[in-house]
Amino acid sequence: MEVVGIKFRNNCKEYYFAPNGFKLAVGEKVVVETPNGNTIATVVSANMDVEEEKLVAPLSNVVRVATQNDIKTMEKLESRHGEVLETTKELILKHNLDMKLVDCEFTLDGQKIVITYVCEDRVDFRELVKDLASKLKSRIELKQIGIRDQAKVVGGIGACGEICCCNRYLNNFDKVSIKMAKTQNLSLNPTKISGICGRLMCCLSYENEVYADASKYMPKVNSKVKTPDGNGTVVYNNLLKKQCDVRLEGDDVMVKTYPVADIKYEGKVEEEKQDTDAVNFVKESELKGDSPQFAYIGEKVEVEEGKEPVVEAKVENRDNQPRNNKRFKKHFKKNAKR
C-alpha cells in the first residue's frame, strides 16, 4: 500500500498517511487530516509501498500540499502561542488546580486549541475549560500526557551533554528497568541513571542486549572459580573485555585478572565459535579517500578465484544514518553473529 511519512511539530515520531494521489518530496509542507481537524505537517518519507500488515487502518489522508496562504494562516495562529499559554497559566492558578502546563497546538481553521498538561492525579477542569473557551473564543481540548512525553515535547540536555534522545529521534518509549542497570554494572544511584524526566534513562536499553549476552558466559560475582594460579572468588566481571577479577585463596590477599576462557567454574557455558567462512567484512572502501566504510550483513559472498572475499554492508546508528568510523571494525568482527 502506498503511504508517505509525516511528522508534526514538536514530535519526532513518524506517522503514515495515505498520499491521496499526490507525489510528495521530503521536506514539503502538507495539510493532513487528524482527529482534531486539519493541520500542517512535514513530509519526512516520500511515497513508498508498505505492507498492509504493518499499518494501522484506517489511514488518514493528505488533503493537499500546503499553500502559502495555509502557511501564513498557521504562522498567524502560532503567534498566539505565548498568549494562550499565559492565559491558561493564570486560569490554572485562579482555579487552584494541581496541573503543569506543557504546550498548545492549533488546528488550521483556528476553531480548536489542544492544550497538553502533566498531572499526577485526576483533575476536575470543567470550569477551567469554560473560562478558556470564553477568553480564547475557540473550542478547547485539554489533553493529559505522561512525564516522559513532556520531556519529548519540551526537550533538554541529558547527562551525556547531548539533546535528549526522546526529543531528537526516538519514535516510541521502550521498556526500561532497573535490571538493565544491574546487568551493565552501573551505579544504582537514582541521580546517575535517571533522565531529566525523573524516569530511568532510555539509553539503558541501547546496549543491554550486548551486556546480557556477555553475562551468560561469565561467572557470578562472589562465586568460587578455579584459575591457573589456584582457587579463588570472583570480585568483578568486565563484560566487554570478558575478563574476571579473582581474589585468590591464601594468606596474602591477591586479586588477579583472568580471561574468562582461562578459568573454570560450575555451570560454565562455552561461547560459540564464530564461523569465519560465513561472515566477511569490508576491509577498505576508498570511496572518497577518507576513513573506510565497515559493514556487516552476515552472508557469504561469492568472489572471483584468487581475490579476497568482501561483504558489502552497512552499519547504522540510532538515527538510521550511515556511520563511517574505524572504531566499529573491531566491534563488529567480535560480534559478527549478532
Helices and strands as residue ranges (DSSP letters): E 2-7, E 15-17, E 29-32, E 39-49, G 52-54, E 62-65, H 68-78, H 81-94, E 100-106, E 112-118, H 126-136, E 139-144, H 147-154, H 165-168, H 178-183, H 190-193, G 202-205, H 208-215, E 224-227, E 230-238, E 243-248, E 254-259, G 260-262, H 327-334
